[in-house]
Amino acid sequence: MPDGYALRLADQGEILMQVAEFIELERLCCPVPQVMRSAGGVDRPMTNKPRRGSDRSSSRFGRTRVLGNTTFLLLLAGPMLSGQRGVQSVRAKGRAALTAQDACTPQPGRIARKISGEVSGGRAFEASAGRFVFRLTPERPAHGPSMGWDIGVFEPSRDEDLSRFTPPLRGPNARHLYAWHFRNADNSAANDGSTNAPGVHREFIFPPEVGRTIDYDGDAEKMLANVDRIEAFGRGTLDVVDLRLTEPKRGELPGFLWVKFVACLTWPE
C-alpha cells in the first residue's frame, strides 16, 4: 500500500491476541500502527478515524483493543501523525487551546495546577506547581538557533524527570517541543502532514516513583505494566498558544524563537 503494508490474518483467537499484544508493546517504542477491520473479507479504506458504529476504541495514548471476532487487516504504517495534520495557523489553534485554562480544574480526588507562560528560544522556563516543578529545558545545537525544549516534571529535591517514560520511547514524543514539528519535511512551509510529529496539543504522564520503584531497563513487558501505573497517577498537558520560528529555508533545520503556552498538571490528592 502507498503508506505501509496490509496483512490479512486468520480468524483465530490466539492470533488476534498475539497481534493485540504486539500493538500494545509496539506503541511504547514508536507511533502505534493503524488498525482497521475488513469485515466479511471485503477490503475497506484504512484511516485514523473509526467508522460509524465501529467497535474500535482507544485511550489517551492510542492503545488498540482487539477488534472483535472477524477477519481484519493490519496496516503497518509509514509516516504517522501523533498530533494535528499540519499547523496551517498555530495562532488560530492556540486561541482554541486557551480553553485548556478553563479545563484545568480539580476533579474529585485529584489536584490540578495550571501553568501559563512564554519563553524565548534557548532560554529555560521553570514554575512551581505545588508538589511538583514544571520545566522547559532548551535543546541547544552546537551551531544555529535553538531547536526547542524538553518538557519535564520534577520534584523540588530531585533531578529525575518524572515524565520521561511517556510513550512512545522512540520517535517523535509529545514531551519534545521542537521547531521541526511545525514545519513540513523540507522546511519550506508549515507542517502539511509530511512531518510525523505532535502538534499544538501535547499529553504526558508522570509519577514520583520514576527512578525509584519504576524503571525500564529494556524490559518492554515491564514497561507496559508501568505505563498503566504511571498514567493512573500524574497526567499533564501542554497547549501551544502562539509561537515564532525562524524563516523557512529549504533543506535547513528550523529553530524556535519564542513560544507562548498553557500547561496543566493533575495528580491524586
BALO-8644 format. One record per residue (C-alpha): residue in three letters; x, y, z. Coordinates in nm, 2 decimals, padded with zeros to 4 digits, always signed. Layout:
# BALO-8644
Ala:X:Y:Z
...
***
This chain:
# BALO-8644
Met:+00.00:+00.00:+00.00
Pro:+00.12:+00.36:-00.05
Asp:+00.17:+00.42:+00.32
Gly:+00.25:+00.08:+00.46
Tyr:+00.16:-00.29:+00.44
Ala:-00.18:-00.47:+00.47
Leu:-00.17:-00.82:+00.62
Arg:-00.47:-01.05:+00.62
Leu:-00.48:-01.27:+00.93
Ala:-00.67:-01.58:+01.01
Asp:-00.99:-01.55:+01.23
Gln:-00.84:-01.73:+01.53
Gly:-00.85:-01.61:+01.88
Glu:-00.49:-01.69:+01.96
Ile:-00.36:-01.49:+01.66
Leu:-00.58:-01.20:+01.74
Met:-00.44:-01.19:+02.10
Gln:-00.09:-01.21:+01.97
Val:-00.14:-00.92:+01.73
Ala:-00.31:-00.72:+02.01
Glu:-00.01:-00.78:+02.24
Phe:+00.23:-00.68:+01.96
Ile:+00.05:-00.35:+01.90
Glu:+00.03:-00.27:+02.27
Leu:+00.41:-00.32:+02.31
Glu:+00.49:-00.15:+01.98
Arg:+00.32:+00.17:+02.09
Leu:+00.57:+00.20:+02.37
Cys:+00.85:+00.21:+02.11
Cys:+00.71:+00.40:+01.82
Pro:+00.38:+00.56:+01.70
Val:+00.13:+00.28:+01.70
Pro:+00.03:+00.11:+01.37
Gln:-00.31:+00.19:+01.24
Val:-00.56:-00.10:+01.26
Met:-00.90:-00.13:+01.09
Arg:-01.12:-00.43:+01.03
Ser:-01.21:-00.57:+00.70
Ala:-01.55:-00.73:+00.77
Gly:-01.66:-01.02:+00.56
Gly:-01.34:-01.03:+00.37
Val:-01.41:-00.70:+00.19
Asp:-01.12:-00.46:+00.20
Arg:-01.21:-00.11:+00.33
Pro:-01.01:+00.20:+00.33
Met:-00.79:+00.24:+00.64
Thr:-00.78:+00.57:+00.81
Asn:-00.70:+00.71:+01.16
Lys:-01.08:+00.76:+01.23
Pro:-01.31:+00.48:+01.33
Arg:-01.61:+00.41:+01.11
Arg:-01.96:+00.50:+01.24
Gly:-02.07:+00.21:+01.45
Ser:-01.72:+00.06:+01.47
Asp:-01.62:-00.12:+01.80
Arg:-01.27:+00.02:+01.77
Ser:-01.17:+00.21:+02.08
Ser:-00.86:+00.39:+02.21
Ser:-00.73:+00.56:+02.52
Arg:-00.52:+00.87:+02.57
Phe:-00.21:+00.72:+02.42
Gly:-00.36:+00.53:+02.13
Arg:-00.39:+00.18:+02.27
Thr:-00.56:-00.06:+02.04
Arg:-00.81:-00.32:+02.16
Val:-00.90:-00.65:+02.00
Leu:-01.14:-00.56:+01.72
Gly:-01.39:-00.84:+01.75
Asn:-01.41:-01.20:+01.62
Thr:-01.37:-01.12:+01.25
Thr:-01.10:-01.12:+00.98
Phe:-00.92:-00.78:+00.98
Leu:-00.64:-00.60:+00.81
Leu:-00.34:-00.47:+00.99
Leu:-00.18:-00.16:+00.84
Leu:+00.19:-00.12:+00.93
Ala:+00.20:+00.25:+00.85
Gly:+00.49:+00.46:+00.73
Pro:+00.47:+00.83:+00.83
Met:+00.20:+00.87:+01.10
Leu:+00.09:+01.19:+01.28
Ser:+00.06:+01.18:+01.65
Gly:-00.09:+01.53:+01.65
Gln:-00.29:+01.76:+01.42
Arg:-00.23:+01.70:+01.05
Gly:-00.03:+02.02:+00.99
Val:-00.04:+02.35:+01.15
Gln:-00.17:+02.60:+00.89
Ser:-00.24:+02.86:+01.16
Val:-00.08:+02.79:+01.50
Arg:-00.22:+03.11:+01.64
Ala:-00.58:+03.01:+01.54
Lys:-00.53:+02.67:+01.71
Gly:-00.37:+02.85:+02.00
Arg:-00.68:+03.05:+02.06
Ala:-00.88:+02.73:+02.08
Ala:-00.61:+02.59:+02.31
Leu:-00.69:+02.87:+02.56
Thr:-00.99:+02.67:+02.66
Ala:-00.74:+02.44:+02.83
Gln:-00.71:+02.71:+03.10
Asp:-01.07:+02.65:+03.20
Ala:-01.04:+02.27:+03.17
Cys:-00.75:+02.27:+03.42
Thr:-00.98:+02.24:+03.73
Pro:-00.96:+01.99:+04.01
Gln:-01.17:+01.68:+03.97
Pro:-01.30:+01.46:+04.26
Gly:-00.99:+01.31:+04.43
Arg:-00.74:+01.49:+04.21
Ile:-00.54:+01.81:+04.24
Ala:-00.49:+02.04:+03.93
Arg:-00.23:+02.31:+03.87
Lys:-00.22:+02.54:+03.57
Ile:+00.10:+02.69:+03.44
Ser:+00.09:+02.97:+03.18
Gly:+00.40:+03.13:+03.03
Glu:+00.61:+03.23:+02.74
Val:+00.98:+03.18:+02.68
Ser:+01.24:+03.28:+02.41
Gly:+01.44:+03.03:+02.22
Gly:+01.74:+02.90:+02.40
Arg:+01.62:+03.00:+02.74
Ala:+01.48:+02.78:+03.02
Phe:+01.14:+02.80:+03.19
Glu:+01.06:+02.68:+03.54
Ala:+00.75:+02.72:+03.75
Ser:+00.63:+02.56:+04.08
Ala:+00.31:+02.35:+04.06
Gly:+00.28:+02.28:+04.43
Arg:+00.42:+01.94:+04.49
Phe:+00.60:+01.94:+04.15
Val:+00.81:+02.16:+03.93
Phe:+00.73:+02.21:+03.57
Arg:+01.03:+02.28:+03.34
Leu:+01.11:+02.36:+02.97
Thr:+01.47:+02.27:+02.92
Pro:+01.62:+02.42:+02.60
Glu:+01.78:+02.20:+02.33
Arg:+02.08:+02.39:+02.20
Pro:+02.26:+02.26:+01.89
Ala:+02.63:+02.33:+01.85
His:+02.55:+02.59:+01.59
Gly:+02.24:+02.78:+01.49
Pro:+01.92:+02.87:+01.67
Ser:+01.76:+02.66:+01.95
Met:+01.56:+02.37:+01.82
Gly:+01.31:+02.39:+02.11
Trp:+01.26:+02.24:+02.46
Asp:+01.21:+01.92:+02.65
Ile:+00.90:+01.92:+02.87
Gly:+00.97:+01.78:+03.22
Val:+00.81:+01.74:+03.56
Phe:+01.03:+01.72:+03.87
Glu:+01.01:+01.70:+04.24
Pro:+01.18:+02.00:+04.41
Ser:+01.45:+01.79:+04.57
Arg:+01.53:+01.56:+04.27
Asp:+01.68:+01.60:+03.92
Glu:+01.48:+01.29:+03.79
Asp:+01.24:+01.38:+03.51
Leu:+00.92:+01.20:+03.62
Ser:+00.77:+01.23:+03.27
Arg:+01.05:+01.05:+03.09
Phe:+00.85:+00.73:+03.04
Thr:+00.58:+00.90:+02.84
Pro:+00.53:+00.67:+02.53
Pro:+00.64:+00.62:+02.27
Leu:+01.00:+00.57:+02.38
Arg:+01.14:+00.61:+02.02
Gly:+01.03:+00.85:+01.75
Pro:+00.85:+01.18:+01.80
Asn:+00.73:+01.23:+02.15
Ala:+00.49:+01.49:+02.29
Arg:+00.75:+01.58:+02.56
His:+00.98:+01.72:+02.29
Leu:+00.86:+02.06:+02.18
Tyr:+01.08:+02.11:+01.87
Ala:+01.06:+02.36:+01.59
Trp:+01.07:+02.09:+01.31
His:+00.74:+01.95:+01.45
Phe:+00.57:+02.26:+01.30
Arg:+00.73:+02.25:+00.95
Asn:+00.70:+02.02:+00.65
Ala:+00.97:+01.77:+00.56
Asp:+01.19:+02.01:+00.37
Asn:+01.13:+02.32:+00.60
Ser:+00.97:+02.52:+00.32
Ala:+00.63:+02.57:+00.48
Ala:+00.41:+02.48:+00.77
Asn:+00.37:+02.11:+00.86
Asp:+00.12:+01.98:+00.60
Gly:+00.12:+01.62:+00.73
Ser:+00.46:+01.52:+00.58
Thr:+00.63:+01.55:+00.91
Asn:+00.55:+01.28:+01.17
Ala:+00.53:+01.49:+01.49
Pro:+00.29:+01.60:+01.76
Gly:+00.10:+01.93:+01.71
Val:+00.00:+02.21:+01.93
His:-00.16:+01.98:+02.20
Arg:+00.07:+01.75:+02.39
Glu:+00.00:+01.50:+02.67
Phe:+00.24:+01.33:+02.91
Ile:+00.23:+01.12:+03.23
Phe:+00.44:+01.12:+03.55
Pro:+00.46:+00.96:+03.89
Pro:+00.71:+01.03:+04.18
Glu:+00.82:+00.67:+04.17
Val:+01.01:+00.70:+03.84
Gly:+01.37:+00.62:+03.91
Arg:+01.28:+00.46:+04.24
Thr:+01.04:+00.16:+04.21
Ile:+00.96:+00.23:+03.84
Asp:+01.23:+00.18:+03.58
Tyr:+01.25:+00.03:+03.23
Asp:+01.59:-00.14:+03.19
Gly:+01.49:-00.25:+02.83
Asp:+01.21:-00.48:+02.95
Ala:+00.91:-00.40:+02.73
Glu:+00.66:-00.60:+02.93
Lys:+00.77:-00.44:+03.25
Met:+00.74:-00.10:+03.08
Leu:+00.38:-00.18:+02.96
Ala:+00.28:-00.26:+03.32
Asn:+00.44:+00.06:+03.44
Val:+00.27:+00.28:+03.19
Asp:-00.07:+00.19:+03.34
Arg:+00.07:+00.27:+03.68
Ile:+00.22:+00.60:+03.57
Glu:-00.09:+00.71:+03.39
Ala:-00.30:+00.64:+03.70
Phe:-00.10:+00.90:+03.89
Gly:+00.02:+01.20:+03.71
Arg:-00.12:+01.34:+03.39
Gly:-00.01:+01.66:+03.21
Thr:-00.09:+01.86:+02.91
Leu:+00.07:+02.15:+02.72
Asp:-00.10:+02.36:+02.46
Val:+00.09:+02.59:+02.23
Val:-00.10:+02.92:+02.22
Asp:+00.14:+03.10:+01.98
Leu:+00.49:+03.07:+01.85
Arg:+00.76:+03.22:+01.63
Leu:+01.00:+03.01:+01.43
Thr:+01.30:+03.10:+01.21
Glu:+01.22:+03.18:+00.84
Pro:+01.15:+02.87:+00.63
Lys:+01.47:+02.77:+00.44
Arg:+01.45:+02.45:+00.23
Gly:+01.69:+02.19:+00.34
Glu:+01.78:+02.35:+00.68
Leu:+01.66:+02.28:+01.03
Pro:+01.41:+02.53:+01.17
Gly:+01.47:+02.70:+01.50
Phe:+01.24:+02.83:+01.78
Leu:+01.25:+03.20:+01.85
Trp:+00.96:+03.22:+02.10
Val:+00.66:+03.02:+02.23
Lys:+00.36:+03.10:+02.45
Phe:+00.18:+02.81:+02.61
Val:-00.05:+02.69:+02.88
Ala:+00.01:+02.37:+03.08
Cys:-00.19:+02.16:+03.33
Leu:-00.07:+01.91:+03.58
Thr:-00.31:+01.68:+03.77
Trp:-00.24:+01.41:+04.03
Pro:-00.42:+01.23:+04.32
Glu:-00.49:+01.41:+04.64
***
